[in-house]
């Protein structure tokens, strides 16, 4: 279902951007170097789609995982999905984008705010999903 979008992501690949991202501590593995504005444009075109988000995440592609957080429907996200995705965070920017675009949305019925509970905080909005 998402092949068209994965192909589009790969067509936007910029190896020079990947090198620049690595200098800022972003994991370069499976990273294409697609800009956030380009990902936002794709997310707007796709709209909210939980099934697509799952497929994007499963691809393992850095930018596809960011896109997954942009297109997922907060009302369909489960605590198990949140835990699974959090365990897969391998770069601060994926964590930051998924948390800011999806996991801290008020529509999440299973949202877990950990700031102030247990004293653990992450660098992404005070959220600790562990």
C-alpha positions in Angstrom: 0.0 0.0 0.0 2.8 2.4 0.8 5.2 1.5 -2.0 4.3 4.7 -3.9 5.4 6.8 -0.9 8.5 4.8 -0.2 9.5 5.3 -3.8 8.8 9.0 -3.5 11.0 9.1 -0.3 13.8 7.4 -2.1 13.6 9.8 -5.0 14.1 12.7 -2.5 17.2 11.1 -1.0 20.2 13.4 -0.5 23.4 11.7 0.6 25.0 15.1 1.4 22.2 15.8 3.8 22.7 12.4 5.5 26.4 13.4 6.2 25.2 16.7 7.6 22.6 15.0 9.8 25.3 12.6 11.2 27.3 15.6 12.3 24.3 16.5 14.5 24.2 13.1 16.1 21.4 11.7 13.9 21.9 8.0 13.1 22.8 7.7 9.4 21.8 4.1 9.1 18.8 3.6 6.8 18.6 7.4 6.5 17.8 9.1 3.1 18.4 12.7 4.0 14.8 13.9 3.2 13.9 17.2 4.8 11.2 17.7 7.4 9.3 20.1 5.1 9.2 17.5 2.4 8.0 14.9 4.9 5.3 17.3 6.1 4.1 17.9 2.5 3.9 14.1 2.0 2.0 13.7 5.3 -0.5 16.3 4.3 -1.1 14.5 1.0 -1.5 11.1 2.8 -3.7 12.4 5.6 -4.3 10.4 8.8 -3.9 6.7 8.1 -3.1 4.3 10.9 -2.5 1.3 8.6 0.0 3.3 6.5 1.7 4.5 9.7 2.3 0.9 10.8 3.8 0.0 7.4 6.0 3.1 7.3 7.3 2.2 10.8 8.0 -1.4 9.8 10.0 -0.3 6.8 12.9 0.7 9.1 13.7 3.7 7.0 14.5 6.7 9.1 12.3 9.2 7.3 9.5 6.7 6.9 9.4 6.4 10.7 9.2 10.1 11.1 6.4 10.1 8.5 4.6 7.4 10.4 4.4 9.7 13.4 3.0 12.4 11.2 0.2 10.3 9.6 -0.8 8.0 12.4 -4.3 8.6 13.9 -3.8 9.3 17.6 -7.2 7.7 18.3 -6.0 4.4 17.1 -2.6 4.3 18.9 -2.4 1.7 21.7 -0.1 1.6 24.7 1.5 -1.5 23.1 2.3 0.5 19.9 3.7 3.3 21.9 6.0 0.9 23.8 7.0 -0.9 20.6 7.9 2.3 18.7 9.7 3.8 21.7 11.9 0.7 21.9 12.8 1.2 18.2 13.9 4.8 18.7 17.5 4.8 17.4 18.0 8.6 16.8 17.0 11.6 18.8 15.2 13.2 15.8 12.9 10.2 15.3 12.0 10.3 19.0 11.5 14.1 18.9 9.3 14.0 15.8 7.2 11.1 16.8 6.6 12.5 20.3 5.8 16.0 19.1 3.6 14.9 16.1 1.8 11.9 17.7 2.5 10.7 21.2 1.7 13.9 23.1 -1.5 14.6 21.2 -4.6 14.9 23.5 -6.6 12.4 21.5 -4.4 9.5 22.7 -6.6 7.6 25.1 -3.7 5.6 26.5 -1.3 8.6 26.8 1.2 8.2 29.6 2.7 11.3 31.0 5.7 10.4 33.1 7.1 13.8 33.8 6.7 14.2 37.6 5.9 10.6 38.1 9.0 8.7 39.0 11.2 11.6 38.2 12.3 10.3 34.8 12.3 12.7 31.9 13.5 12.5 28.4 14.8 15.2 26.2 11.6 15.2 24.2 9.0 17.3 26.0 9.4 15.6 29.3 8.0 12.4 28.0 9.3 9.1 29.1 7.8 6.1 27.3 9.7 3.4 29.1 
